[in-house]
Amino acid sequence: MTSTIVNSINKIATGSFWKKAILTPLVGGTFVIVTFLFTAVPVYFERIYRIPHFSSRPLNYILCLPFLILGIVLGVWTSMIFLNSKGTPVPVSPPQKLITSGPYAYTRNPMHTGLFMLMIASGIFFGSLLSLLVFTPLYIILDTLMIKYIEEPGLEKRLGEDYIRYKKRTPMFFPWRKTRGEVK
């Protein structure tokens, strides 16, 4: 089944402008809605069902700031890179060449890393244990599986050996090891 999905995405990504123009906002919008639900639902559940949460308000605001700032910086930076390369982060309308500069020199998915940081910031801001301990980790696991089994096989198929070399030397989300992202 995953190979069918990968083939369908590749066919759209390398196909007509009109298919991409129609599907990009639909796929991107679906991703935004799902992400919003993973962020808002735990806070809503905690309020409705009176699930305990930590609420040291001034401390929450201060603790969430580094995650919020990093998430925003990565989101804006990677968005600018995609716009400059005439592509989008949506798999059906990607840039035509491999991007290995900027934050992509250190991690293959800096936009997702930024999103994870924003979700953590939200959980801290609202004092939501359910968000921090259940929903955000679940989202990260599901996102990782989607990238590993759908997005990356498509990138390997479309970009070939350059992407395979880049993948071997650059971590998926967090730059734990020293990397050199430029493909030679």
N, C-alpha and C positions, 0 to 999 in steps of 0.2 A: 504494500500500500504506500509506503513512504517513497518508493521509487516512482510511483505514479504521480504523487504530489510534486516531487522534485522535477520530473519531466514536464508537468503542466506549468509549473512556475518558470522553468527555463524557456518553454515555448512562448509564454507571454513576454518574458523579459527580453527575448531576442526577436519578438514579433512586431506587429503593427503598432504605430503610435497611438491609434484610437483605443485599442484594447488596454494599453498601459494607462492612457488618460482616464479611462472609465474605472479600471480596477484599482489604481493607486490610491485614490481617496477612500474607496470602499475597504480595502485591506488595511490601510493606515488607520482609518476611523475605527474599524473593528478592534485593532490593537489598542488604540487609545481608550476605548470603552472598557475592554477587558482589564486593562491596567488600572483604570479609575475604579472599577468595581473591587479589585483586589486591595485597593487603598482605602476606599470608603466603607465597604461592608463591615470590616472588623470594628471600626469606630462606631458605626451604627448599631451593630450587635451588642457592643459593650454598653452603650447608652440604653438601649431597649431592655436588655436582660440584666442590667446592673452588674455586669461582670467587673470584678475589681481591676483597677488600672492604677498606675503610678501617676501622681498628679502634683508634682512640685513645680508649679507653673513657671516661676522665673528660671529655675534650673532647666526645665524642659526646653525652653526657648534658647538658652545658651548652648545646651548640648546638641541640639539639632542643627545649629548654624554651620559647623564644618561639613556635615553631610549635605546640607542644602546648597551651600556655596559650591562644593565639588560637583554635585549633580547638575547644577545650572551651568557651570563653566563647561563641563564635558558635553552637555546637551547642545549648548550654543556653538561651541567650537566644532563639534562633529557635524552639526547641521550646516555650518558655513562651508566646511570641506565638501559635503555632498552637493550643495548648491553650486560651488565653484567647479565641480567635476561634471555638472549637468546630469546629475542623478538624484535619486532619493534614497532614504534608508529603507523604503518599502521594497521587499524582494522582487516584486513584479516590474519595478522600474529602477533598477540599480545603475550606478555609474558603469561605463563601458570598460574601464580598466581598474586594476587592483590599486587600492589606496593604501599606502604604507607610511605616509608622513603624518606629522603632528601626533596626536594621541594614538594613532594606529601603528606607530613605531613601537609602542609598548604593550598594547593589547589589541586583539582582533575585534573586540566589540566594545569600544569605549562608550558608545551611546547607551548600551544596555547597562554598563557599569554605572554611568551617570543616573540612569533610571532607578537602579537598585539603591543608589545613595539617596535619591529623592524619596523613595518609599520608606527607607529607614528614617530619614528626617521627619517624614509625616508621622510615623509611628511614635517617635520620640516626642514630637510637638504635641500630639494628642494624648500622650501617656498611655498608649494602647499596647498592652502586653500581647493581646490576640494578634495584632498587626505584626509586632516584632518577632513573636515566637512561632506563629502559625502561617499567616497569610503571606508575608514577605518571603520567608524561606520556601514555601510551596510555590510561589510565583517564580522564584529564582530557579528552582528545580525544573519546573515546566518549561521555562524559557530556555534553560540549558539543553533540555531534551529536544526542543524544537530546533534550536540552532544546530545541535550535533547531528540530528537525523534528517533534517529537511534543508536548512539553509546552507550548511557547509558542503554537503554533497552537491548541491546546485552550483555553489561557487567553484568547487573542484572541476565540475563538468564544464562550466563556462570559461573559467580562467586558467585551467590546466595546471601545469607544473609550477608556475609562479606562485599560485595560491597554496599548493601543497608544501612548497619550501617555506613560505611565509607562515603557514599553520604550524609547521614543526618547530619554528624558532620563536614564535610569539604566543604568549598565553591567551586563553580565551577571554577572561574578564579582568583579572587583577595582575598587575606586573610584579609578581613575586620574584622573578629572576631577571637578571639583566638581559635585555634583548637588543637586537639590531633589526628594526623593521623594514629597512630598505631592501627591496629585492634587486639583486644584481643580475 
